[in-house]
Amino acid sequence: MQALIFSNPDTHSIRIQATVSLTGRTEVEMEALTAVSVAGLTIYDMCKSYDKGMVISTVRLISKSGKKRHLAGKGCPGKQKPSV
């Protein structure tokens, strides 16, 4: 699993992206969604004294690929590992 945090000072926003891959038979999109959610809650907890009006929004699956299927969300280039 890899989690990346991108800051945009112009919009006063943060984007969190998690990528998860596995060689087993199970799917791991829930783990990617959980990683992003927990990272967002952690940032919220650390910054709440500065801004009580923060909002966590748009936690979604961007893409998912595997042996049997490939799903890509809006704006996803080609096949990618599950990414949130």
C-alpha positions as CSV (number, residue, x, y, z in Angstrom):
1,M,0.0,0.0,0.0
2,Q,1.2,3.5,-0.8
3,A,-0.5,6.7,0.4
4,L,0.3,10.1,-1.1
5,I,-0.9,13.5,0.2
6,F,-1.0,16.4,-2.2
7,S,-1.5,20.0,-0.9
8,N,-3.0,22.8,-3.0
9,P,-2.3,26.2,-1.3
10,D,-4.4,28.0,-4.0
11,T,-7.6,26.2,-3.0
12,H,-6.6,25.5,0.6
13,S,-7.2,21.8,0.0
14,I,-5.5,18.5,0.4
15,R,-5.9,15.4,-1.9
16,I,-5.1,12.0,-0.5
17,Q,-4.5,9.0,-2.8
18,A,-3.9,5.4,-1.8
19,T,-2.7,2.7,-4.1
20,V,-2.9,-1.0,-3.1
21,S,-1.8,-4.0,-4.9
22,L,-1.9,-7.7,-4.1
23,T,-0.9,-10.9,-5.7
24,G,-3.6,-13.0,-4.0
25,R,-7.1,-13.7,-5.1
26,T,-9.0,-11.2,-2.9
27,E,-9.8,-7.7,-3.9
28,V,-8.3,-4.8,-1.9
29,E,-10.4,-1.7,-2.8
30,M,-11.9,-1.5,0.7
31,E,-8.3,-1.3,2.1
32,A,-7.6,1.6,-0.2
33,L,-10.8,3.4,0.7
34,T,-10.1,2.8,4.4
35,A,-6.5,4.2,4.1
36,V,-7.8,7.4,2.5
37,S,-10.5,7.8,5.1
38,V,-8.2,7.3,8.0
39,A,-5.6,9.7,6.6
40,G,-8.3,12.3,6.1
41,L,-9.6,11.9,9.7
42,T,-6.0,12.1,11.0
43,I,-5.3,15.3,9.1
44,Y,-8.7,16.7,10.4
45,D,-7.8,15.8,14.0
46,M,-4.4,17.5,13.7
47,C,-5.8,20.7,12.1
48,K,-9.2,21.1,13.8
49,S,-7.9,23.8,16.2
50,Y,-7.0,25.9,13.2
51,D,-10.2,25.5,11.2
52,K,-13.3,23.9,12.6
53,G,-15.0,24.3,9.2
54,M,-13.0,21.7,7.4
55,V,-14.8,19.2,5.3
56,I,-13.8,15.7,4.3
57,S,-15.4,14.9,0.9
58,T,-15.4,12.7,-2.2
59,V,-13.9,9.5,-1.0
60,R,-14.2,7.3,-4.0
61,L,-12.6,4.4,-6.0
62,I,-10.8,5.9,-9.0
63,S,-9.8,2.6,-10.7
64,K,-9.6,-1.1,-10.2
65,S,-8.0,-3.7,-12.3
66,G,-7.6,-7.5,-12.0
67,K,-7.5,-10.7,-14.0
68,K,-11.2,-10.8,-14.7
69,R,-12.2,-7.1,-14.9
70,H,-11.0,-3.6,-15.2
71,L,-13.0,-0.6,-14.0
72,A,-11.8,3.0,-14.5
73,G,-13.4,6.0,-13.1
74,K,-13.8,9.4,-14.9
75,G,-10.5,10.7,-16.1
76,C,-8.5,7.5,-15.4
77,P,-5.8,6.8,-18.0
78,G,-5.7,3.1,-18.9
79,K,-5.3,0.2,-16.5
80,Q,-4.1,1.0,-13.0
81,K,-3.9,-0.6,-9.7
82,P,-6.8,0.2,-7.2
83,S,-6.3,3.8,-6.3
84,V,-8.4,6.1,-4.2
